Amino acid sequence: MLSAVDHAEPVPSDRNRPVLALGEALVDFIVSDGANALELASAFVARIGGAPANVTVALRRLGLRSKFVGVVGDDPFGDRIRATLDAEHVDVSGLRVTSDFDTTVAFAWKDAAGDGHFELFRGADAALSGQDVERAELGQASTLVIGSVALAASPSRRSIEHAVEIANTLSIPVCFDVNLRPTLWPTLEVAKRTCLPLVSCCRLLKLSLDDARGLLQPDVQPESVVKHFALAPPVDSTVGTRMVVLTDGNRGCWYQGAAGRGVKHMPAFSVNAIEPTGAGDAFTAGLLHRLIQSGFSELDDDDVRYAAAAGALATTRHGALDGLPTETILNQFLAERDAG
């Protein structure tokens, strides 16, 4: 495996460079017969998923170039993932196919209280290697997007960490979209030891209140979480001052920009929500769309409002990808809300 220094080629200045998302692409089987437990379900709808893959599609629909780097199996599900991403004009040159593992699948359902649940059956996504990172042309990217799912297995964990090292060396902003799945980890302590060091390496930290309560304490409140992570020192000066956004469903989000002007709250948009799958990924893409255009200069109210609108629209359709808005739809939605 090459060191970060070995990759230190000049970084292009063109803002039209692709966002590179590294991690899992999978097939979600969403319970469709109303069963409130997986063992009771008999009908499912299959959708393409995996947060990093979803973010690349969301970014393309908002008009930004994106590239997905990950691993799928040499099977019909892997073929479906590649075809779906390709149809959305995502760069899939970094999507590797392996015959050693099946494509990762997951099952999603809601319990009687309406809370969402997720069960992952791990496969090819965990095979992400250092060679995949080396072939990814990270130096050509505008931003690196990572999440915690790939950190919960090997060799993908070390590959993600290596990519972050390279990005920091090249002063490429890292977006850590946590998306913590406690059932993937032996214990939450292991998750903390793995995930928390990466906070110091990221320019943008986006997490949910559930993520924060898994990584910190079960009773932490949104404002204190944002303050805590905003104050965590960067690993070095190449990372830049951290921007932190915490989401909490229909209660809105809390955030603090690089200027450190205190924690702010943005209410959620009221929409006819069907399911939350993909909302967080749309939110992340909305943030990146705005921040990349400004060169990550600062996170302001309009940036967060744009992201919140993207997340809200994603809840109005079934599946992680179906509700991801285009730039035209998103701008129209915001214009209607401004006029109303």
Sequence and secondary structure as in RCSB ss.txt:
>XXXX:A:sequence
MLSAVDHAEPVPSDRNRPVLALGEALVDFIVSDGANALELASAFVARIGGAPANVTVALRRLGLRSKFVGVVGDD
PFGDRIRATLDAEHVDVSGLRVTSDFDTTVAFAWKDAAGDGHFELFRGADAALSGQDVERAELGQASTLVIGSVA
LAASPSRRSIEHAVEIANTLSIPVCFDVNLRPTLWPTLEVAKRTCLPLVSCCRLLKLSLDDARGLLQPDVQPESV
VKHFALAPPVDSTVGTRMVVLTDGNRGCWYQGAAGRGVKHMPAFSVNAIEPTGAGDAFTAGLLHRLIQSGFSELD
DDDVRYAAAAGALATTRHGALDGLPTETILNQFLAERDAG
>XXXX:A:secstr
   SGGG       TT  EEEES  EEEEEE S  SSGGG   EEEEEE HHHHHHHHHHHTT  EEEEEEEESS
HHHHHHHHHHHHTT EEEEEEEESSS   EEEEEE TTS EEEEEE  GGGG  HHHHHTT GGG SEEEE SGG
GGSTTHHHHHHHHHHHHHHTT  EEEE    GGGSS HHHHHHHHHHHHTT SEEEEEHHHHHHHS TT  HHHH
HHHHHHS  SSTTS S EEEEE GGG EEEE TT    EEE       S  TTHHHHHHHHHHHHHHHTTT    
HHHHHHHHHHHHHHTTSSSTTTT   HHHHHHHHHHHHH 
